[in-house]
Amino acid sequence: DDVEIVSSYKVHNIQANRLEQLLHRFFAKACLDIEFTHTNGRRVNPREWFVVPIKVIDDTIQLIINGNILSYKYDPEVQDIVLLE
């Protein structure tokens, strides 16, 4: 289906699939829980959509780039990145 691109990123020294894996793991608790029927009649439960503010995604990518992501987690209740305890 049609989607609106709201942001794009240029990241060097990391493979695109590795970046995607890190983002999926980091935002796992914020994955949109939705199921619908595709036009071909098949039930679909996409795992690519997350309910996360765009600024938090920007900040997360910066944490990945600078190597500090392992010190943080995403808290869906406050919709922000928090330092691991």
Backbone torsions as a table, in degrees:
resi	resn	phi	psi	omega
1	ASP	NA	165.5	179.1
2	ASP	-68.3	140.4	175.1
3	VAL	-133.3	157.7	176.4
4	GLU	-104.1	122.5	176.4
5	ILE	-79.9	120.2	-177.8
6	VAL	-104.0	-14.7	179.5
7	SER	-163.4	152.3	173.2
8	SER	-140.6	157.7	-172.8
9	TYR	-135.3	143.8	170.6
10	LYS	-109.5	118.0	-178.8
11	VAL	-126.1	130.5	-179.7
12	HIS	-109.2	155.4	176.4
13	ASN	67.8	23.0	172.2
14	ILE	-148.8	135.6	179.1
15	GLN	-71.0	143.3	-177.9
16	ALA	-57.7	-42.1	-179.5
17	ASN	-68.1	-31.6	176.2
18	ARG	-68.0	-42.5	177.1
19	LEU	-60.8	-44.6	179.1
20	GLU	-61.0	-43.2	178.4
21	GLN	-60.4	-44.2	179.2
22	LEU	-61.8	-43.9	179.8
23	LEU	-65.2	-42.0	178.5
24	HIS	-61.7	-44.0	-179.7
25	ARG	-66.8	-43.0	-177.3
26	PHE	-64.6	-38.5	-176.7
27	PHE	-101.6	16.0	-175.2
28	ALA	-52.7	-40.1	-178.3
29	LYS	-72.3	-10.5	-179.0
30	ALA	-108.8	14.2	179.7
31	CYS	-66.6	131.3	-180.0
32	LEU	-66.9	124.2	-179.6
33	ASP	-94.3	95.2	-176.7
34	ILE	-141.1	146.6	176.3
35	GLU	-139.3	139.4	178.9
36	PHE	-149.6	169.5	178.7
37	THR	-98.6	123.8	178.0
38	HIS	-69.0	162.6	179.4
39	THR	-61.7	-21.1	177.5
40	ASN	-85.9	3.9	177.2
41	GLY	90.8	-6.8	-179.1
42	ARG	-82.1	138.8	176.0
43	ARG	-74.0	136.1	-177.5
44	VAL	-127.0	133.8	174.7
45	ASN	-126.7	85.1	-174.8
46	PRO	-66.5	141.7	178.6
47	ARG	-114.2	19.2	-176.4
48	GLU	-102.3	-4.4	-174.3
49	TRP	-110.5	134.2	-177.3
50	PHE	-129.8	145.7	178.1
51	VAL	-98.5	90.5	-174.3
52	VAL	-144.5	134.5	176.2
53	PRO	-61.1	142.8	-177.1
54	ILE	-59.6	-35.9	178.8
55	LYS	-62.5	-37.3	179.1
56	VAL	-66.6	-37.4	176.3
57	ILE	-64.4	-45.1	176.8
58	ASP	-56.8	-47.0	-179.4
59	ASP	-64.3	-38.7	180.0
60	THR	-64.9	-42.2	178.5
61	ILE	-63.6	-38.5	175.7
62	GLN	-63.0	-40.1	177.0
63	LEU	-63.1	-36.9	177.2
64	ILE	-67.1	-45.7	-178.7
65	ILE	-61.2	-43.4	-177.3
66	ASN	-88.0	3.1	173.4
67	GLY	80.5	14.0	-177.2
68	ASN	-101.4	4.4	-174.2
69	ILE	-59.3	-31.7	-176.1
70	LEU	-67.6	-13.1	179.3
71	SER	-90.7	-0.3	-173.4
72	TYR	-131.7	165.1	171.8
73	LYS	-142.4	164.1	175.9
74	TYR	-96.8	130.8	177.8
75	ASP	-108.5	106.2	-177.0
76	PRO	-66.9	-21.8	179.7
77	GLU	-69.1	-39.6	179.1
78	VAL	-98.6	-4.5	-179.7
79	GLN	53.5	49.2	-179.2
80	ASP	-154.7	166.5	176.7
81	ILE	-83.8	134.4	178.7
82	VAL	-127.8	150.6	177.4
83	LEU	-70.0	136.1	177.6
84	LEU	-66.8	144.6	180.0
85	GLU	-84.9	NA	NA
